[in-house]
């Protein structure tokens, strides 16, 4: 995003990594091995307490964040076709 002029938008992880982190699945399996079935199997091994802690950590993580203004600028650019 920085290379396109959006300095306040952070994109640090893939969607898969976001899902794994928010659900408390550690360590992450290799991306090439991740499938819906593997995710479900790994998710089933995470306790509710681990999930709760992981979600709290996820919400307070500065990675993959933006400001409202920066997101509005991105949406305006997309609308303009920029």
SVG drawing of the C-alpha trace seen along z (x, -y; Angstrom):
<svg xmlns="http://www.w3.org/2000/svg" viewBox="-17 -11 24 43">
<polyline fill="none" stroke="black" stroke-width="0.4" points="0.0,0.0 2.9,-2.3 4.1,-2.1 0.7,-3.4 0.8,-6.3 -1.3,-4.9 1.1,-5.3 -1.5,-4.8 -2.7,-1.4 -0.8,1.6 -1.1,5.0 1.2,7.3 -0.4,10.8 -2.3,12.9 -6.0,13.7 -4.9,17.2 -2.5,15.8 -5.2,13.4 -7.6,16.3 -4.9,18.5 -3.8,15.7 -7.4,14.6 -8.3,18.2 -5.2,18.9 -3.8,21.6 0.0,21.7 2.4,22.5 1.1,21.7 1.3,24.6 3.0,24.0 0.7,22.0 1.1,24.6 -0.5,27.2 -3.4,25.1 -6.8,26.4 -10.3,26.0 -10.0,29.4 -6.6,28.8 -7.9,25.4 -10.9,27.2 -8.7,29.9 -6.3,27.3 -9.2,25.1 -10.7,28.1 -7.5,28.4 -7.6,24.9 -9.4,24.4 -12.0,21.7 -9.6,19.9 -6.8,20.0 -9.3,18.6 -10.4,15.9 -6.8,14.8 -5.9,15.0 -8.8,12.8 -7.9,10.2 -4.3,10.2 -5.6,9.9 -7.8,6.9 -4.9,5.0 -2.3,5.9 -1.1,2.9 -0.5,5.0 -3.1,5.0 -4.7,1.7 -5.6,-1.6 -7.1,-4.9 -10.6,-5.9 -9.2,-8.7 -6.8,-6.4 -9.5,-3.9 -11.7,-6.6 -8.9,-7.8 -8.4,-4.2 -12.1,-3.8 -12.2,-7.1 -9.2,-6.1 -10.9,-2.8 -14.1,-4.6 -12.1,-6.9 -10.4,-4.0 -7.0,-5.2"/>
</svg>
